[in-house]
């Protein structure tokens, strides 16, 4: 699966660089890194993601609409 492959490569690169946590920023115009790390492309507002070396990803969204959209995507993927 592409998403899991990306996460594995990211975690490996973090390990090689000696990083425990990586913070990634994105907005509607610059979201490539955020999408790579979270598999979520933001359409409105701004977002931060914390990627931990154990693979846990925490996504912070400043738009309530983006929060609702992310939640509906998560429910559909179950």
Secondary structure, DSSP 8 states (H G I E B T S, - for coil): -HHHHHHHHHHHHHHHHT-SEEEEEEESSS-HHHHHHHS----SSEEEEEEETTS-EEEEES-HHHHHHHHHHHHHT-
